[in-house]
Amino acid sequence: MLIHITRDIPLLGCIAFGILDRGTNLLQIRATSVCNINCTFCSVDGGPLSQQHKVFYEVDCDYLLEEIAKVVALKGTGVEINIDSVGEPFCYPHLEKLVDGLQAIQGIEKISIQTNGTLWKDIDVDVVNLSFHALDPVLARKLANSACMKIEKVMEFAAKYTAKGVPVRLCPVWIPGVNDVEMPKIIAFAKEHGYLLGIQKYEVYAHSRKHERVKAQSWYQFYSQIKKWEKEFGLSLQVTAKELGIRKAVRVPEVFRKGERVQLEVKAHGWFSGQMIAVGRGRCVSVQNCEKNGGDLINVKILEAKNNIYLAQ
């Protein structure tokens, strides 16, 4: 089921769509939760084969731009907009309009985007962060668990943006015992073509998709290998927030406290089964174990209230 998010649902509060502010000059913008592939290690169990998400979201573009402008005005200058998603941003049908609108908002200094590179659109961004987990076509398709993944097309995607003068950062997830051999190949490939690199550690979360027979490494194990690759290739592979230009900035005020009991109005189905999206105080709240209907008033207890992302029961 695809739910269109319009002005009756606030864009702050839910991790699956809208605007995420973590108290820095970088805002995460989630226009859609739709994804076209089914990565075997997906941290949010996204994609058409998801076992946990039967609801997907798409935000009205004009509404999203209006709300982004309000948050940017609060932040001031030097804001980076990172168009990311619990899905694939290039699945958003109004992506070109969104990016063009962002370009016109005073205070936005940089626009970056996350993508798996399987869908081509020519948009005016400053940085492309590209999921790129194997050069081997068979393994790349296996990890994506989708026929949409053709690594040659992803490489072509990267080359097109580089030709436009847009920096491309390859962001492989290193999955121990699965793509170990591919990691040095990816580093060499990035070095040859002038791509940036941001190697990610495979993690297992409560709602993530677990790659078969893979155990997450410790951070010590991860960084020990990163240092070996740095020495081997003569590259710095550890990316810091400072290097990315991320700094502390004015935070959008949080309106609920953990443990607080409040009354909210139910508006839509939640991202997980048995969950509904309710609203109050200009925020949306994901409410667990809720079987009420749209328009119903409910009394809830706030379970989580960090970074303006709210979970209640």
Secondary structure, DSSP 4 states (H G I P E B T S, - for coil): -EEEE-TTS-SSS-TTSEEEE-SBSEEEEESB---S---TT-TT--STT-SS---EEEE-HHHHHHHHHHHHHHH-SSEEEEE--SS-GGG-TTHHHHHHHHHTSTTEEEEEEEE-S-S------SEEEE----SSHHHHHHHHTSTT--HHHHHHHHHHHHHTT--EEE--EE-TTTSTTHHHHHHHHHHHHT-EE--EE----TTSPPPTT--PPPHHHHHHHHHHHHHHHT------TTTTT--B-PPPPP---TT-EEEEEEEEE-SSTTEEEEEETTEEEEEES----TT-EEEEEEEEEETTEEEE-
